[in-house]
Amino acid sequence: MEECRAWTKEPILRTYQVQMLALSLLRLVQFRLNTACGDRWWSPPPWNLDKKHASILDLRRLFWKHRARFSQLLSKLDDFERPPQTKYHTGQQTARAG
């Protein structure tokens, strides 16, 4: 039970941190797309033709369009052989160097 305490100790803080990380990564992808493709990767939605630049929601819509390709990629990645995992600490005393 000891090994899962770290995740459940502060779930609200961790949820916020993961959300901020995901939004930051989406923003970085958006900047990269703007640098590589300009504004060609998105177009203003029909209900807001005055929109000047893309948002994170537009990037999510782009990813959603390509969800089948992402699924194929993830299933192919799942077929790769995984390296052996190290054992996690079980709370037992270990010998210390020193």
Contacts in CASP RR format, 6 or more apart in sequence:
PFRMAT RR
TARGET T0000
AUTHOR 0000-0000-0000
METHOD contacts of the structure
MODEL  1
MEECRAWTKEPILRTYQVQMLALSLLRLVQFRLNTACGDRWWSPPPWNLD
KKHASILDLRRLFWKHRARFSQLLSKLDDFERPPQTKYHTGQQTARAG
2 89 0 8 1.000
2 90 0 8 1.000
2 91 0 8 1.000
3 88 0 8 1.000
3 89 0 8 1.000
3 90 0 8 1.000
7 14 0 8 1.000
23 56 0 8 1.000
26 56 0 8 1.000
26 59 0 8 1.000
26 60 0 8 1.000
27 56 0 8 1.000
29 59 0 8 1.000
30 54 0 8 1.000
30 56 0 8 1.000
30 59 0 8 1.000
33 41 0 8 1.000
33 54 0 8 1.000
33 59 0 8 1.000
34 41 0 8 1.000
34 54 0 8 1.000
39 53 0 8 1.000
39 54 0 8 1.000
41 54 0 8 1.000
41 62 0 8 1.000
42 54 0 8 1.000
42 58 0 8 1.000
42 59 0 8 1.000
42 62 0 8 1.000
44 50 0 8 1.000
44 51 0 8 1.000
45 51 0 8 1.000
63 70 0 8 1.000
END
